[in-house]
């Protein structure tokens, strides 16, 4: 077996394990997450704004890989709910800037706390001797995510090829 085939199998095993984990977590905490009151696409926009701060609509389009009309509709709905604001960019009035409101920030904080509570409950069932491995694995994934995010930002900066 080639190294690339071995890596592909290992990646698929991780993905399979991740899917099993997500199914288990979803079945045990579905009621709390159903209370959220926004759609998954709206939650993605809110999450990006929570992580990145204010963003241009065009950057949301690029980061989420959807059309401007889709982003516009999603932003309309979260603005209507009082979770975000939209304004013209004073440096370029053709650009629209979207940002979380205080209510939107509180929403994201609540969502994060639900996730943290869920993780604490899960980690309570991990033996002490395995916690260091879990922490190391999460650090490895965080570094990979940082590299992937940097590559994505670079592609956005360069624009379409």
C-alpha positions as CSV (number, residue, x, y, z in Angstrom):
1,X,0.0,0.0,0.0
2,X,1.4,3.4,-0.9
3,X,1.8,6.1,1.7
4,X,-1.0,8.2,0.1
5,X,-3.4,5.3,0.2
6,X,-2.4,4.6,3.8
7,X,-3.0,8.3,4.7
8,X,-6.3,8.3,2.8
9,X,-7.5,5.3,4.9
10,X,-6.3,6.9,8.1
11,X,-8.2,10.1,7.2
12,X,-11.4,8.1,6.4
13,X,-11.1,6.3,9.8
14,X,-10.8,9.7,11.6
15,X,-13.9,11.0,9.7
16,X,-15.8,7.8,10.5
17,X,-14.9,8.2,14.2
18,X,-15.9,11.9,14.1
19,X,-19.3,11.0,12.6
20,X,-19.9,8.5,15.4
21,X,-19.0,11.1,17.9
22,X,-21.3,13.7,16.4
23,X,-24.2,11.3,16.3
24,X,-23.7,10.4,19.9
25,X,-23.4,14.0,21.0
26,X,-26.5,15.1,18.9
27,X,-28.7,12.4,20.4
28,X,-27.8,13.3,24.0
29,X,-28.1,17.1,23.6
30,X,-30.6,17.7,20.9
31,X,-33.2,19.6,23.1
32,X,-30.7,22.2,24.1
33,X,-29.5,22.9,20.6
34,X,-33.1,23.0,19.2
35,X,-33.7,26.0,21.5
36,X,-31.2,28.0,19.5
37,X,-33.8,29.5,17.2
38,X,-31.7,30.1,14.1
39,X,-31.1,27.9,11.0
40,X,-27.7,26.3,10.5
41,X,-26.7,28.7,7.7
42,X,-27.6,31.6,10.0
43,X,-25.6,30.1,12.8
44,X,-22.6,29.8,10.4
45,X,-22.8,33.5,9.6
46,X,-23.1,34.4,13.3
47,X,-20.2,32.1,14.2
48,X,-18.0,33.7,11.6
49,X,-18.9,37.2,12.8
50,X,-18.2,36.1,16.4
51,X,-14.8,34.8,15.5
52,X,-13.7,37.4,13.0
53,X,-15.6,40.5,14.2
54,X,-17.2,42.7,11.5
55,X,-16.9,41.4,8.0
56,X,-17.7,42.6,4.5
57,X,-20.5,40.7,2.8
58,X,-18.1,39.8,0.0
59,X,-15.9,38.0,2.6
60,X,-18.8,36.1,4.0
61,X,-19.6,35.0,0.4
62,X,-16.1,33.7,-0.1
63,X,-15.7,32.1,3.4
64,X,-19.1,30.3,3.2
65,X,-18.9,29.5,-0.5
66,X,-22.4,30.7,-1.3
67,X,-23.8,33.4,-3.5
68,X,-24.2,37.1,-2.6
69,X,-28.0,36.7,-2.7
70,X,-27.9,33.8,-0.3
71,X,-25.7,35.8,2.2
72,X,-27.9,38.8,1.7
73,X,-31.0,36.8,2.7
74,X,-29.2,35.2,5.7
75,X,-28.0,38.6,6.9
76,X,-31.5,40.1,6.5
77,X,-32.9,37.5,8.8
78,X,-30.2,37.8,11.5
79,X,-30.5,41.6,11.3
80,X,-34.3,41.3,11.7
81,X,-33.7,39.2,14.8
82,X,-31.5,41.9,16.3
83,X,-28.5,39.6,16.2
84,X,-26.4,41.7,13.7
85,X,-26.2,45.1,12.1
86,X,-25.4,46.0,8.5
87,X,-23.9,49.3,7.3
88,X,-22.0,50.8,4.4
89,X,-18.3,50.8,4.6
90,X,-17.2,54.5,4.8
91,X,-14.0,53.7,2.9
92,X,-16.0,52.1,0.0
93,X,-19.7,52.7,-0.1
94,X,-20.1,49.8,-2.5
95,X,-19.1,47.4,0.4
96,X,-21.5,46.4,3.1
97,X,-20.1,45.6,6.6
98,X,-21.9,43.1,8.9
99,X,-21.3,42.9,12.6
100,X,-22.8,41.3,15.7
101,X,-25.0,43.3,18.0
102,X,-24.7,42.9,21.8
103,X,-27.6,40.5,21.5
104,X,-25.8,38.6,18.8
105,X,-22.6,38.3,20.9
106,X,-24.7,37.0,23.8
107,X,-26.3,34.5,21.5
108,X,-22.8,33.2,20.4
109,X,-21.7,33.1,24.0
110,X,-24.7,31.0,24.9
111,X,-24.1,28.7,22.0
112,X,-20.4,28.3,23.1
113,X,-21.4,27.6,26.6
114,X,-23.7,24.9,25.5
115,X,-20.8,23.4,23.6
116,X,-18.5,23.7,26.6
117,X,-21.0,22.1,28.9
118,X,-21.4,19.3,26.5
119,X,-17.6,18.8,26.2
120,X,-17.3,18.9,30.1
121,X,-19.9,16.2,30.3
122,X,-18.1,14.1,27.7
123,X,-14.7,14.6,29.3
124,X,-16.1,13.5,32.6
125,X,-16.2,10.0,31.1
126,X,-12.6,10.1,29.7
127,X,-10.1,8.4,32.0
128,X,-7.5,10.7,33.6
129,X,-4.7,9.0,31.8
130,X,-6.3,9.8,28.4
131,X,-7.0,13.5,29.0
132,X,-3.4,14.5,27.9
133,X,-3.9,12.6,24.6
134,X,-7.2,14.4,24.0
135,X,-5.6,17.7,24.7
136,X,-2.7,17.0,22.4
137,X,-5.0,15.8,19.6
138,X,-7.1,19.0,19.9
139,X,-3.9,21.1,19.7
140,X,-2.9,19.3,16.6
141,X,-6.3,19.9,15.0
142,X,-6.2,23.6,16.1
143,X,-2.9,24.1,14.3
144,X,-4.2,22.4,11.2
145,X,-7.3,24.6,11.3
146,X,-5.1,27.7,11.6
147,X,-3.1,26.6,8.5
148,X,-6.3,25.8,6.6
149,X,-7.7,29.2,7.6
150,X,-4.6,31.1,6.5
151,X,-4.7,29.3,3.1
152,X,-8.4,30.2,2.8
153,X,-7.7,33.9,3.6
154,X,-4.9,33.9,1.0
155,X,-7.2,32.5,-1.7
156,X,-9.8,35.1,-0.8
157,X,-7.1,37.9,-0.9
158,X,-6.0,36.7,-4.4
159,X,-9.5,36.4,-5.7
160,X,-10.7,34.1,-8.5
161,X,-7.9,32.6,-10.7
